[in-house]
Amino acid sequence: MVGRLTLDQVVKVRVLAPQLRRHLSRDVPTARESDWGIVGKLALLISVLGLGLVLSVGAAHAAPTKAQFIRQGDSLCRDVQRELAPLVRRAQAAKSLPRSQQWAAAERLWADQIQIQARFTRRLRAVGVPTGDSRARSIVLGLDRGLLLARRVRDAFARRSTTSLAVALPEYVRFTMSLNRRVVAYGFNVCGRS
């Protein structure tokens, strides 16, 4: 049964749990082999029940419709916009730092942006994609590529490599602009827009 315990599982828990409690409550420092057998059986039963719960939750989570995917994605994008606002202010303030401190400030900004981006990607993946919707799947997969490219930019700042930055930053910007166009074309109202 999905989401519910079978009668057999309930009986096993009710039978094994008191035995385990009785054996574990003894003041004897060493356990008999039968104690370990009971502990092992109970651990196995708990594992099976836990796996059943995980599987039932996964089965109960149906794929969203396109409208739900867009609505939930836009909600996540609003959250991201709020999270990014302090980074924009920090970036503006970093412009007035001495040149020697700007590299480290840029690296920290990109690191923080990557954390926000990674969290957004995990949350959007958790929403799921509409069944059979290759465009939605492509958008979600594109987020991983965006993270990879953002990490390259961050790493270029960390190495203070203008050569690496000259390659990584334009590649990131081109990809992000392309992905944003696809996101807007898909129907998002918040995501993909500045």
Salt bridges, closest charged atoms under 4 A:
ASP8 OD2 - LYS12 NZ 3.48
ASP35 OD1 - HIS23 ND1 2.56
ASP35 OD2 - ARG26 NH1 3.76
ASP79 OD1 - ARG82 NH2 2.39
GLU83 OE1 - ARG119 NH2 2.57
ASP112 OD2 - ARG90 NH1 2.68
ASP144 OD2 - ARG125 NH2 2.05
ASP155 OD1 - ARG154 NH2 3.00
GLU171 OE2 - ARG145 NH2 3.06
GLU171 OE1 - ARG152 NH1 3.81
